[in-house]
Amino acid sequence: MDKIAVIYWSGTGNTEQMAKAITDGIKSNGANVDLFFVSDISAEKAATYDKLVLGCPSMGDEVLEEGEFEPFFSELEGKIKDKKVALFGSYGWGDGQWMRDWEDRIKASGAILYKEGLIINEAPDDEGITNCNNFGKEFASY
């Protein structure tokens, strides 16, 4: 069975709520999953997982969080060729350009992108939590 890591950064708690709901969905499908705040895992350790679910909100001018997540992801990019990767995050403005740019980086790294990244405006409501849960369930079987 695949080992899956859900790795996220959250400033307001919105992306953290998404990460927990996605993790619950993965677990409900019987998969082996570990949940990490980005500062609690190295790129080397992350690369040992079979599948990765990465979460980061849109920051600034629709970019990944620059203090912790961007440096982590920059290091991870060279280690995920042929790995299945899913992306998620929350946003408060814009149209999701940060996610499209991130998807392009995943593809350029040689990783296998699972669907479009899951994005939710602000805090996830009940429907958003259900969408996150389903996203996790489906990724576990991917």
C-alpha positions as CSV (number, residue, x, y, z in Angstrom):
1,M,0.0,0.0,0.0
2,D,1.2,3.5,-0.9
3,K,2.5,5.8,1.9
4,I,1.0,9.2,1.4
5,A,2.2,12.5,3.0
6,V,-0.1,15.6,3.3
7,I,2.2,18.6,3.7
8,Y,0.9,22.1,4.1
9,W,1.5,25.7,5.3
10,S,-1.3,27.7,6.7
11,G,-1.3,31.2,8.2
12,T,-5.0,31.7,9.0
13,G,-6.0,28.1,9.5
14,N,-8.0,27.8,6.2
15,T,-5.5,25.6,4.4
16,E,-5.0,23.7,7.7
17,Q,-8.7,22.8,7.7
18,M,-8.4,21.7,4.1
19,A,-5.3,19.5,5.0
20,K,-7.1,17.8,7.8
21,A,-10.2,17.1,5.7
22,I,-8.1,15.7,2.9
23,T,-6.2,13.5,5.4
24,D,-9.5,12.2,6.8
25,G,-10.6,11.3,3.2
26,I,-7.4,9.5,2.6
27,K,-7.7,7.6,5.9
28,S,-11.4,6.7,5.1
29,N,-10.1,4.9,2.0
30,G,-7.8,2.7,4.1
31,A,-4.6,4.4,2.9
32,N,-1.5,5.0,5.1
33,V,-1.2,8.8,5.5
34,D,0.9,11.2,7.6
35,L,0.0,14.9,8.0
36,F,2.8,17.5,8.4
37,F,3.1,21.2,8.7
38,V,5.8,22.1,6.2
39,S,8.4,23.1,8.9
40,D,8.1,19.6,10.4
41,I,9.4,17.7,7.4
42,S,12.4,17.9,5.1
43,A,12.3,17.7,1.4
44,E,14.4,14.5,1.7
45,K,11.9,12.9,4.0
46,A,9.0,14.0,1.9
47,A,10.6,12.4,-1.2
48,T,10.5,9.0,0.5
49,Y,6.7,8.9,0.3
50,D,5.0,7.2,-2.6
51,K,2.5,10.0,-3.1
52,L,2.4,13.6,-1.9
53,V,-0.5,16.0,-1.2
54,L,0.9,19.6,-1.0
55,G,-1.1,22.5,0.3
56,C,-0.3,26.2,0.4
57,P,-2.6,29.3,0.2
58,S,-2.2,32.1,-2.3
59,M,0.0,34.8,-0.8
60,G,1.0,38.3,-2.0
61,D,0.7,38.6,-5.7
62,E,-0.7,35.0,-6.1
63,V,2.5,33.1,-5.1
64,L,3.3,30.3,-2.7
65,E,4.2,31.4,0.9
66,E,7.8,32.6,0.6
67,G,9.2,32.1,4.1
68,E,8.8,28.3,4.6
69,F,6.8,26.7,1.8
70,E,8.5,28.1,-1.3
71,P,12.0,27.1,0.0
72,F,10.7,23.6,0.9
73,F,9.0,23.2,-2.5
74,S,12.0,24.5,-4.4
75,E,14.2,21.8,-2.8
76,L,11.5,19.1,-3.3
77,E,11.0,19.9,-7.1
78,G,14.1,18.0,-8.1
79,K,13.1,14.9,-6.1
80,I,9.6,14.2,-7.3
81,K,10.0,12.9,-10.8
82,D,7.4,10.2,-11.5
83,K,5.8,10.7,-8.1
84,K,2.0,11.2,-7.9
85,V,1.3,14.7,-6.5
86,A,-2.0,16.5,-5.6
87,L,-2.2,20.2,-4.8
88,F,-4.6,22.3,-2.7
89,G,-4.9,25.7,-1.0
90,S,-7.1,28.5,0.0
91,Y,-7.2,32.1,-1.4
92,G,-8.8,35.4,-0.6
93,W,-8.3,37.3,-3.9
94,G,-7.3,36.7,-7.5
95,D,-8.4,33.9,-9.8
96,G,-6.2,31.0,-8.9
97,Q,-3.1,31.9,-10.9
98,W,-0.8,30.7,-8.1
99,M,-2.3,27.3,-8.4
100,R,-2.0,27.2,-12.2
101,D,1.7,28.3,-11.9
102,W,2.3,25.6,-9.2
103,E,0.7,23.0,-11.4
104,D,3.0,24.0,-14.2
105,R,6.0,23.6,-11.8
106,I,4.8,20.1,-10.8
107,K,4.5,19.0,-14.5
108,A,8.0,20.5,-15.3
109,S,9.5,18.5,-12.4
110,G,8.4,15.3,-14.1
111,A,5.9,14.4,-11.3
112,I,2.4,13.1,-12.2
113,L,-0.2,15.8,-11.3
114,Y,-3.5,14.6,-9.9
115,K,-6.3,16.6,-11.4
116,E,-6.4,20.4,-11.1
117,G,-5.4,21.7,-7.7
118,L,-8.3,22.0,-5.2
119,I,-8.8,25.7,-4.3
120,I,-11.3,27.2,-1.8
121,N,-12.0,30.9,-1.3
122,E,-11.4,31.8,2.3
123,A,-12.4,29.3,5.0
124,P,-13.9,26.0,3.8
125,D,-17.6,25.7,4.5
126,D,-19.4,22.4,4.9
127,E,-19.5,21.8,1.1
128,G,-15.8,22.7,1.0
129,I,-14.9,20.2,3.7
130,T,-16.8,17.6,1.8
131,N,-15.0,18.4,-1.4
132,C,-11.7,18.1,0.5
133,N,-12.7,14.8,2.0
134,N,-13.7,13.5,-1.4
135,F,-10.4,14.8,-3.0
136,G,-8.5,12.8,-0.4
137,K,-10.5,9.6,-0.9
138,E,-10.1,9.8,-4.7
139,F,-6.3,10.6,-4.5
140,A,-5.8,7.6,-2.2
141,S,-7.0,5.4,-5.1
142,Y,-5.1,7.2,-7.8
